Amino acid sequence: MILHDEVLKRVAEIAEICRRYEVIEIAVFGSALRLDASQANDLDLLVTLAPDAPVGLIAFERLRRELSLALGKQVDLVSRKGLKSAIRDEVLRDARVLYAA
């Protein structure tokens, strides 16, 4: 699995962002996990929010932006609830947790 050292060094910062937005879990999936993608331009992150988290579209975009700044990479943020059934099983099987409350 390829997770850049820079990402792993920022786990505390990621955790703080997640707490502010009531994120239960953030996991990386997609090209950043494949051995052939050591220079991935972006990170695909799967986010699970607390059931009562007050996160609408604007806050979700702020969360994406803050994670992008913290990680130094473009972040594509996908809600666990929003996963399309065609890819759901594969994403959930391959995802690697970066943060869990």
WOBELTA-V641008 format. One line per field, one symbol per residue. ss: DSSP state (2 for helix, 1 for strand, 0 for the rest). burial: 1 if it has 9 or more other C-alpha atoms within 8 Angstrom, else 0. A space follows every 50 residues. Layout:
ss->???
burial->???
This chain:
ss->00002222202222222222001111111222200000000111111110 00000022222222222222200111111222002222222222011111 0
burial->01100010011001101110111111111111110011000111111110 00100000110011111101101011111000100001001000101110 0
